[in-house]
Amino acid sequence: MEDEVLLTLMIEDLLAAEGFDTISAAHETEAMAHAAAAADRIAVAVVNLHLGRDVAGQRVIRALRQHVPNLPVVVITGFDSEAPQADLRGLGGPTVRLHKPGGYDELVPAVLNVMKQVRTGAWPEEGRRKTDYNV
């Protein structure tokens, strides 16, 4: 879920090169509709915390995980990890955070990593707060 068209195209190209089919959404309403309609086909989500004019990424992740518990998520954000808008506590896991704009080089490895975490059940605990485990 990305609200910038060029970044969406880049994400789609990077993931398609690895064999992923993609579903894109630019706004929270569109993302929520996809979460409900395509939940059985979503293997991993790449979510920008800032969608359109709203910081809606956390709500989108929560909605996706209501349909697919423990859905692997890669968060892409320009917010500093300490910023209140970037707080991912209480959203479950596994989640990998990448920082904009440079994080796109790390996108495919992050997607593969977070999917492996689900397959193996090996979610890293270092650097996480106790409240990060609350769903």
N, C-alpha and C positions, 0 to 999 in steps of 0.2 A: 504494500500500500504506500504509494508515493504520490505527492501532489504536483511535482514538477515533471512536465512531459519528457524533457530530454533525459532526466535521471531515470524515469520509468522505462524509457526505451533502452537505456544502457543496462539497467537491471535485467530486463527481459532478455537482451542479447547475451549477457553473461550467463544467465541461467539456462537459456536455450542451448548454448554451446556445450553445456554439461548434460543435456538431455531432459531438462525439466520443461514441462508445459506450464505456462504462467496465466494467472488471472490477475488483472490489475484493477486498482480502484484509486481514484484521486481524492475522494472525500469520504467522510465517516459514513454517510447514508449508503453510499455505494458499497463500501467495505462490509457494512453490516448485512446488506442484502446478499453479498457473496458468502459471508460466513454462514448464513442460514441455508442458502440454496446449494452450495457446493462443499459443505463440510466433509462429506464422505470422500471427496477427491483432493483435499488439501493435505499435503504431506509435510509442508513447512511454510511458515509465513515470514515475509520480510516486511517490516512495518516501520514507517517513518513516524516519530511521535507527533510531529506537527503536520497535520493534514488540512489543507485549505487555510482557513483563518482560525482554526481551532487546534488546541493541543488535545487530540482525540486518540492518539495511538494506544494509550493505556486502555481506553474503553473498547477499542477494536480487539486488542489482545484478550481482554476479559471475555468478550463475546465469542471470539474464535475458540477459546479454551472451554467455554460452556458447551460447545458443540463437539470439540475434540480435546478432551483432557490431555495434559502433557504434550500438547502440540509444540514442536520445536519452533522457536521464534528467533529471528535475527532482527534486532532493533537498530535502525540507522537514525542517528540524531545529531543535530548541531549543538544541542544543549550539553553543557558540561555535566559530567556524571554526578556532581554535587548539587546541580540546580534542581529546585523542587519540581520543575516540569519534566525532569528526566527520571523521577522516582519510579522504579519498577517493583518495589516491594509489594507483596500481596498478590502478584500476578501469576504465581506458580513458575514452573520451569519445564524444560530447560530454556534458557534465554542467553543469547550472546549479544553484546552491545558493540556497535561500530560507530565511530565518530565521523561525521561529515566534515569536509568533503573527501578526505583521504581514505576513508574506510572502504570505498568501493573496490580497491585493489584486493582487499581481504574478504570480499563478499562470498565468493565460492568456497574458500576454505572454511569460513564461518558457518555457511549453510551445511556443509558436509560434517563439520564438527558437531553442530547442535543436533543433527539427525543421528549421528553416532551415539551421542549422549542418551537419546531415547532408546536406541537399539540395545545398548549395553547397560543402561540404568546407571551409568557412571557420571553423575552430574558433579562438576567441581564445587567444592565447598569453600575453598579459599576466597577471601575477599567478599564473602556474602554475609549479610546480617541475618540474625535469627528470624526477623520478620519477613525475610525474603521467601521463607518456606511456607508462609500462610497463603492459602488459596481462597 
